[in-house]
Amino acid sequence: MTNNAVERAIRPQTLGRRNWTFLGSNSGGEHAAVFHTLIQTCLLNGINPEASPPT
């Protein structure tokens, strides 16, 4: 057995981790955490976070 599926799933987070180290301030870090939490929640529920809202 391999863990390739898990490694592919966490790859975007691990690649961006270094870029998110410096967010400018504590509130910037908190805002980024909320943003990423919303994005991951959408993905886990099968919702495309980049899709246009229905009109």
PyMOL Python script that loads the backbone (N, CA, C, O; Angstrom):
from pymol import cmd

cmd.read_pdbstr("""\
ATOM      1  N   MET A   1       0.833  -1.174   0.000  1.00  0.00           N
ATOM      2  CA  MET A   1       0.000   0.000   0.000  1.00  0.00           C
ATOM      3  C   MET A   1       0.887   1.250   0.000  1.00  0.00           C
ATOM      4  O   MET A   1       1.982   1.260   0.562  1.00  0.00           O
ATOM      5  N   THR A   2       0.391   2.276  -0.633  1.00  0.00           N
ATOM      6  CA  THR A   2       1.122   3.542  -0.652  1.00  0.00           C
ATOM      7  C   THR A   2       0.220   4.646  -0.121  1.00  0.00           C
ATOM      8  O   THR A   2      -0.991   4.472   0.023  1.00  0.00           O
ATOM      9  N   ASN A   3       0.825   5.762   0.160  1.00  0.00           N
ATOM     10  CA  ASN A   3       0.066   6.911   0.634  1.00  0.00           C
ATOM     11  C   ASN A   3       0.098   8.043  -0.397  1.00  0.00           C
ATOM     12  O   ASN A   3       0.037   9.218  -0.038  1.00  0.00           O
ATOM     13  N   ASN A   4       0.193   7.679  -1.681  1.00  0.00           N
ATOM     14  CA  ASN A   4       0.262   8.688  -2.738  1.00  0.00           C
ATOM     15  C   ASN A   4      -0.973   9.576  -2.772  1.00  0.00           C
ATOM     16  O   ASN A   4      -0.857  10.780  -3.005  1.00  0.00           O
ATOM     17  N   ALA A   5      -2.146   9.010  -2.546  1.00  0.00           N
ATOM     18  CA  ALA A   5      -3.378   9.811  -2.575  1.00  0.00           C
ATOM     19  C   ALA A   5      -3.347  10.877  -1.483  1.00  0.00           C
ATOM     20  O   ALA A   5      -3.741  12.020  -1.718  1.00  0.00           O
ATOM     21  N   VAL A   6      -2.887  10.514  -0.312  1.00  0.00           N
ATOM     22  CA  VAL A   6      -2.804  11.474   0.787  1.00  0.00           C
ATOM     23  C   VAL A   6      -1.760  12.544   0.473  1.00  0.00           C
ATOM     24  O   VAL A   6      -1.994  13.730   0.707  1.00  0.00           O
ATOM     25  N   GLU A   7      -0.636  12.138  -0.044  1.00  0.00           N
ATOM     26  CA  GLU A   7       0.409  13.104  -0.375  1.00  0.00           C
ATOM     27  C   GLU A   7      -0.055  14.082  -1.445  1.00  0.00           C
ATOM     28  O   GLU A   7       0.261  15.269  -1.369  1.00  0.00           O
ATOM     29  N   ARG A   8      -0.795  13.611  -2.436  1.00  0.00           N
ATOM     30  CA  ARG A   8      -1.336  14.513  -3.456  1.00  0.00           C
ATOM     31  C   ARG A   8      -2.369  15.470  -2.867  1.00  0.00           C
ATOM     32  O   ARG A   8      -2.461  16.623  -3.287  1.00  0.00           O
ATOM     33  N   ALA A   9      -3.143  14.996  -1.899  1.00  0.00           N
ATOM     34  CA  ALA A   9      -4.187  15.828  -1.301  1.00  0.00           C
ATOM     35  C   ALA A   9      -3.595  16.980  -0.480  1.00  0.00           C
ATOM     36  O   ALA A   9      -4.158  18.074  -0.461  1.00  0.00           O
ATOM     37  N   ILE A  10      -2.475  16.745   0.190  1.00  0.00           N
ATOM     38  CA  ILE A  10      -1.902  17.799   1.041  1.00  0.00           C
ATOM     39  C   ILE A  10      -0.816  18.611   0.329  1.00  0.00           C
ATOM     40  O   ILE A  10      -0.270  19.551   0.906  1.00  0.00           O
ATOM     41  N   ARG A  11      -0.507  18.260  -0.900  1.00  0.00           N
ATOM     42  CA  ARG A  11       0.549  18.949  -1.633  1.00  0.00           C
ATOM     43  C   ARG A  11       0.350  20.462  -1.734  1.00  0.00           C
ATOM     44  O   ARG A  11       1.303  21.201  -1.489  1.00  0.00           O
ATOM     45  N   PRO A  12      -0.850  20.965  -2.086  1.00  0.00           N
ATOM     46  CA  PRO A  12      -1.009  22.427  -2.178  1.00  0.00           C
ATOM     47  C   PRO A  12      -0.717  23.137  -0.856  1.00  0.00           C
ATOM     48  O   PRO A  12      -0.152  24.231  -0.845  1.00  0.00           O
ATOM     49  N   GLN A  13      -1.103  22.516   0.247  1.00  0.00           N
ATOM     50  CA  GLN A  13      -0.852  23.138   1.545  1.00  0.00           C
ATOM     51  C   GLN A  13       0.639  23.157   1.874  1.00  0.00           C
ATOM     52  O   GLN A  13       1.154  24.150   2.388  1.00  0.00           O
ATOM     53  N   THR A  14       1.325  22.062   1.577  1.00  0.00           N
ATOM     54  CA  THR A  14       2.738  22.015   1.915  1.00  0.00           C
ATOM     55  C   THR A  14       3.576  22.913   1.006  1.00  0.00           C
ATOM     56  O   THR A  14       4.581  23.471   1.447  1.00  0.00           O
ATOM     57  N   LEU A  15       3.177  23.056  -0.246  1.00  0.00           N
ATOM     58  CA  LEU A  15       3.926  23.940  -1.142  1.00  0.00           C
ATOM     59  C   LEU A  15       3.749  25.407  -0.769  1.00  0.00           C
ATOM     60  O   LEU A  15       4.678  26.205  -0.895  1.00  0.00           O
ATOM     61  N   GLY A  16       2.562  25.752  -0.313  1.00  0.00           N
ATOM     62  CA  GLY A  16       2.299  27.140   0.027  1.00  0.00           C
ATOM     63  C   GLY A  16       2.714  27.533   1.421  1.00  0.00           C
ATOM     64  O   GLY A  16       2.742  28.719   1.748  1.00  0.00           O
ATOM     65  N   ARG A  17       3.035  26.564   2.248  1.00  0.00           N
ATOM     66  CA  ARG A  17       3.343  26.849   3.657  1.00  0.00           C
ATOM     67  C   ARG A  17       4.442  27.902   3.808  1.00  0.00           C
ATOM     68  O   ARG A  17       4.332  28.802   4.640  1.00  0.00           O
ATOM     69  N   ARG A  18       5.466  27.793   3.028  1.00  0.00           N
ATOM     70  CA  ARG A  18       6.569  28.751   3.120  1.00  0.00           C
ATOM     71  C   ARG A  18       6.110  30.149   2.697  1.00  0.00           C
ATOM     72  O   ARG A  18       6.534  31.146   3.281  1.00  0.00           O
ATOM     73  N   ASN A  19       5.256  30.218   1.696  1.00  0.00           N
ATOM     74  CA  ASN A  19       4.762  31.514   1.242  1.00  0.00           C
ATOM     75  C   ASN A  19       3.849  32.169   2.267  1.00  0.00           C
ATOM     76  O   ASN A  19       3.758  33.396   2.324  1.00  0.00           O
ATOM     77  N   TRP A  20       3.172  31.361   3.075  1.00  0.00           N
ATOM     78  CA  TRP A  20       2.225  31.906   4.045  1.00  0.00           C
ATOM     79  C   TRP A  20       2.887  32.199   5.383  1.00  0.00           C
ATOM     80  O   TRP A  20       2.210  32.611   6.324  1.00  0.00           O
ATOM     81  N   THR A  21       4.192  31.996   5.486  1.00  0.00           N
ATOM     82  CA  THR A  21       4.882  32.253   6.749  1.00  0.00           C
ATOM     83  C   THR A  21       4.802  33.720   7.129  1.00  0.00           C
ATOM     84  O   THR A  21       4.635  34.050   8.304  1.00  0.00           O
ATOM     85  N   PHE A  22       4.917  34.588   6.165  1.00  0.00           N
ATOM     86  CA  PHE A  22       4.936  36.018   6.432  1.00  0.00           C
ATOM     87  C   PHE A  22       3.688  36.657   5.826  1.00  0.00           C
ATOM     88  O   PHE A  22       3.622  36.873   4.616  1.00  0.00           O
ATOM     89  N   LEU A  23       2.720  36.954   6.653  1.00  0.00           N
ATOM     90  CA  LEU A  23       1.463  37.511   6.181  1.00  0.00           C
ATOM     91  C   LEU A  23       1.310  38.985   6.536  1.00  0.00           C
ATOM     92  O   LEU A  23       0.272  39.578   6.241  1.00  0.00           O
ATOM     93  N   GLY A  24       2.294  39.579   7.149  1.00  0.00           N
ATOM     94  CA  GLY A  24       2.247  41.002   7.432  1.00  0.00           C
ATOM     95  C   GLY A  24       1.861  41.333   8.854  1.00  0.00           C
ATOM     96  O   GLY A  24       2.421  42.264   9.434  1.00  0.00           O
ATOM     97  N   SER A  25       0.925  40.606   9.437  1.00  0.00           N
ATOM     98  CA  SER A  25       0.488  40.886  10.799  1.00  0.00           C
ATOM     99  C   SER A  25      -0.279  39.686  11.342  1.00  0.00           C
ATOM    100  O   SER A  25      -0.574  38.738  10.614  1.00  0.00           O
ATOM    101  N   ASN A  26      -0.591  39.744  12.619  1.00  0.00           N
ATOM    102  CA  ASN A  26      -1.374  38.667  13.219  1.00  0.00           C
ATOM    103  C   ASN A  26      -2.771  38.603  12.618  1.00  0.00           C
ATOM    104  O   ASN A  26      -3.298  37.517  12.375  1.00  0.00           O
ATOM    105  N   SER A  27      -3.368  39.762  12.378  1.00  0.00           N
ATOM    106  CA  SER A  27      -4.715  39.751  11.800  1.00  0.00           C
ATOM    107  C   SER A  27      -4.677  39.213  10.362  1.00  0.00           C
ATOM    108  O   SER A  27      -5.629  38.571   9.918  1.00  0.00           O
ATOM    109  N   GLY A  28      -3.607  39.467   9.650  1.00  0.00           N
ATOM    110  CA  GLY A  28      -3.460  38.906   8.311  1.00  0.00           C
ATOM    111  C   GLY A  28      -3.412  37.386   8.359  1.00  0.00           C
ATOM    112  O   GLY A  28      -3.994  36.714   7.507  1.00  0.00           O
ATOM    113  N   GLY A  29      -2.721  36.846   9.352  1.00  0.00           N
ATOM    114  CA  GLY A  29      -2.669  35.398   9.529  1.00  0.00           C
ATOM    115  C   GLY A  29      -4.023  34.820   9.882  1.00  0.00           C
ATOM    116  O   GLY A  29      -4.389  33.745   9.406  1.00  0.00           O
ATOM    117  N   GLU A  30      -4.768  35.532  10.716  1.00  0.00           N
ATOM    118  CA  GLU A  30      -6.107  35.067  11.086  1.00  0.00           C
ATOM    119  C   GLU A  30      -7.042  35.077   9.876  1.00  0.00           C
ATOM    120  O   GLU A  30      -7.824  34.146   9.686  1.00  0.00           O
ATOM    121  N   HIS A  31      -6.961  36.125   9.061  1.00  0.00           N
ATOM    122  CA  HIS A  31      -7.789  36.197   7.863  1.00  0.00           C
ATOM    123  C   HIS A  31      -7.430  35.075   6.886  1.00  0.00           C
ATOM    124  O   HIS A  31      -8.316  34.467   6.285  1.00  0.00           O
ATOM    125  N   ALA A  32      -6.151  34.804   6.730  1.00  0.00           N
ATOM    126  CA  ALA A  32      -5.720  33.730   5.831  1.00  0.00           C
ATOM    127  C   ALA A  32      -6.211  32.377   6.339  1.00  0.00           C
ATOM    128  O   ALA A  32      -6.611  31.523   5.548  1.00  0.00           O
ATOM    129  N   ALA A  33      -6.181  32.178   7.662  1.00  0.00           N
ATOM    130  CA  ALA A  33      -6.654  30.914   8.231  1.00  0.00           C
ATOM    131  C   ALA A  33      -8.140  30.715   7.960  1.00  0.00           C
ATOM    132  O   ALA A  33      -8.568  29.612   7.621  1.00  0.00           O
ATOM    133  N   VAL A  34      -8.926  31.776   8.106  1.00  0.00           N
ATOM    134  CA  VAL A  34     -10.360  31.690   7.829  1.00  0.00           C
ATOM    135  C   VAL A  34     -10.581  31.379   6.356  1.00  0.00           C
ATOM    136  O   VAL A  34     -11.396  30.523   6.013  1.00  0.00           O
ATOM    137  N   PHE A  35      -9.868  32.064   5.502  1.00  0.00           N
ATOM    138  CA  PHE A  35     -10.000  31.857   4.057  1.00  0.00           C
ATOM    139  C   PHE A  35      -9.701  30.410   3.679  1.00  0.00           C
ATOM    140  O   PHE A  35     -10.474  29.782   2.956  1.00  0.00           O
ATOM    141  N   HIS A  36      -8.590  29.886   4.163  1.00  0.00           N
ATOM    142  CA  HIS A  36      -8.195  28.522   3.812  1.00  0.00           C
ATOM    143  C   HIS A  36      -9.138  27.491   4.420  1.00  0.00           C
ATOM    144  O   HIS A  36      -9.365  26.437   3.825  1.00  0.00           O
ATOM    145  N   THR A  37      -9.688  27.779   5.591  1.00  0.00           N
ATOM    146  CA  THR A  37     -10.666  26.882   6.195  1.00  0.00           C
ATOM    147  C   THR A  37     -11.919  26.804   5.332  1.00  0.00           C
ATOM    148  O   THR A  37     -12.459  25.719   5.117  1.00  0.00           O
ATOM    149  N   LEU A  38     -12.387  27.954   4.835  1.00  0.00           N
ATOM    150  CA  LEU A  38     -13.565  27.967   3.973  1.00  0.00           C
ATOM    151  C   LEU A  38     -13.318  27.211   2.673  1.00  0.00           C
ATOM    152  O   LEU A  38     -14.176  26.457   2.215  1.00  0.00           O
ATOM    153  N   ILE A  39     -12.151  27.414   2.085  1.00  0.00           N
ATOM    154  CA  ILE A  39     -11.820  26.731   0.836  1.00  0.00           C
ATOM    155  C   ILE A  39     -11.784  25.216   1.044  1.00  0.00           C
ATOM    156  O   ILE A  39     -12.356  24.472   0.247  1.00  0.00           O
ATOM    157  N   GLN A  40     -11.124  24.758   2.096  1.00  0.00           N
ATOM    158  CA  GLN A  40     -11.026  23.320   2.342  1.00  0.00           C
ATOM    159  C   GLN A  40     -12.383  22.718   2.673  1.00  0.00           C
ATOM    160  O   GLN A  40     -12.663  21.585   2.281  1.00  0.00           O
ATOM    161  N   THR A  41     -13.239  23.458   3.394  1.00  0.00           N
ATOM    162  CA  THR A  41     -14.577  22.973   3.698  1.00  0.00           C
ATOM    163  C   THR A  41     -15.384  22.804   2.421  1.00  0.00           C
ATOM    164  O   THR A  41     -16.099  21.815   2.261  1.00  0.00           O
ATOM    165  N   CYS A  42     -15.271  23.762   1.516  1.00  0.00           N
ATOM    166  CA  CYS A  42     -15.948  23.642   0.221  1.00  0.00           C
ATOM    167  C   CYS A  42     -15.477  22.401  -0.518  1.00  0.00           C
ATOM    168  O   CYS A  42     -16.295  21.629  -1.020  1.00  0.00           O
ATOM    169  N   LEU A  43     -14.181  22.205  -0.589  1.00  0.00           N
ATOM    170  CA  LEU A  43     -13.635  21.063  -1.322  1.00  0.00           C
ATOM    171  C   LEU A  43     -14.074  19.742  -0.710  1.00  0.00           C
ATOM    172  O   LEU A  43     -14.394  18.800  -1.435  1.00  0.00           O
ATOM    173  N   LEU A  44     -14.093  19.660   0.626  1.00  0.00           N
ATOM    174  CA  LEU A  44     -14.512  18.428   1.283  1.00  0.00           C
ATOM    175  C   LEU A  44     -15.991  18.116   1.048  1.00  0.00           C
ATOM    176  O   LEU A  44     -16.399  16.956   1.097  1.00  0.00           O
ATOM    177  N   ASN A  45     -16.785  19.144   0.793  1.00  0.00           N
ATOM    178  CA  ASN A  45     -18.212  18.954   0.558  1.00  0.00           C
ATOM    179  C   ASN A  45     -18.567  18.924  -0.921  1.00  0.00           C
ATOM    180  O   ASN A  45     -19.745  18.951  -1.278  1.00  0.00           O
ATOM    181  N   GLY A  46     -17.559  18.869  -1.781  1.00  0.00           N
ATOM    182  CA  GLY A  46     -17.797  18.749  -3.215  1.00  0.00           C
ATOM    183  C   GLY A  46     -18.278  20.026  -3.877  1.00  0.00           C
ATOM    184  O   GLY A  46     -18.922  19.971  -4.925  1.00  0.00           O
ATOM    185  N   ILE A  47     -17.981  21.165  -3.292  1.00  0.00           N
ATOM    186  CA  ILE A  47     -18.375  22.453  -3.848  1.00  0.00           C
ATOM    187  C   ILE A  47     -17.145  23.095  -4.478  1.00  0.00           C
ATOM    188  O   ILE A  47     -16.078  23.144  -3.865  1.00  0.00           O
ATOM    189  N   ASN A  48     -17.299  23.588  -5.710  1.00  0.00           N
ATOM    190  CA  ASN A  48     -16.200  24.266  -6.372  1.00  0.00           C
ATOM    191  C   ASN A  48     -16.134  25.702  -5.852  1.00  0.00           C
ATOM    192  O   ASN A  48     -17.016  26.499  -6.172  1.00  0.00           O
ATOM    193  N   PRO A  49     -15.119  26.058  -5.064  1.00  0.00           N
ATOM    194  CA  PRO A  49     -15.054  27.398  -4.492  1.00  0.00           C
ATOM    195  C   PRO A  49     -14.784  28.494  -5.535  1.00  0.00           C
ATOM    196  O   PRO A  49     -14.961  29.678  -5.250  1.00  0.00           O
ATOM    197  N   GLU A  50     -14.364  28.104  -6.724  1.00  0.00           N
ATOM    198  CA  GLU A  50     -14.079  29.091  -7.773  1.00  0.00           C
ATOM    199  C   GLU A  50     -15.237  29.270  -8.740  1.00  0.00           C
ATOM    200  O   GLU A  50     -15.148  30.085  -9.658  1.00  0.00           O
ATOM    201  N   ALA A  51     -16.318  28.529  -8.556  1.00  0.00           N
ATOM    202  CA  ALA A  51     -17.470  28.613  -9.451  1.00  0.00           C
ATOM    203  C   ALA A  51     -18.222  29.917  -9.229  1.00  0.00           C
ATOM    204  O   ALA A  51     -18.230  30.460  -8.124  1.00  0.00           O
ATOM    205  N   SER A  52     -18.844  30.408 -10.274  1.00  0.00           N
ATOM    206  CA  SER A  52     -19.665  31.621 -10.164  1.00  0.00           C
ATOM    207  C   SER A  52     -20.937  31.284  -9.390  1.00  0.00           C
ATOM    208  O   SER A  52     -21.468  30.180  -9.509  1.00  0.00           O
ATOM    209  N   PRO A  53     -21.424  32.241  -8.597  1.00  0.00           N
ATOM    210  CA  PRO A  53     -22.666  31.977  -7.866  1.00  0.00           C
ATOM    211  C   PRO A  53     -23.844  31.889  -8.841  1.00  0.00           C
ATOM    212  O   PRO A  53     -23.831  32.525  -9.894  1.00  0.00           O
ATOM    213  N   PRO A  54     -24.844  31.111  -8.490  1.00  0.00           N
ATOM    214  CA  PRO A  54     -26.011  31.009  -9.379  1.00  0.00           C
ATOM    215  C   PRO A  54     -26.748  32.341  -9.460  1.00  0.00           C
ATOM    216  O   PRO A  54     -26.809  33.086  -8.482  1.00  0.00           O
ATOM    217  N   THR A  55     -27.307  32.634 -10.633  1.00  0.00           N
ATOM    218  CA  THR A  55     -28.038  33.899 -10.794  1.00  0.00           C
ATOM    219  C   THR A  55     -29.525  33.662 -10.816  1.00  0.00           C
ATOM    220  O   THR A  55     -30.299  34.611 -10.944  1.00  0.00           O
TER     221      THR A  55
END
""", "prot")
cmd.dss("prot")
cmd.show_as("cartoon", "prot")
cmd.util.cbc("prot")
cmd.orient("prot")
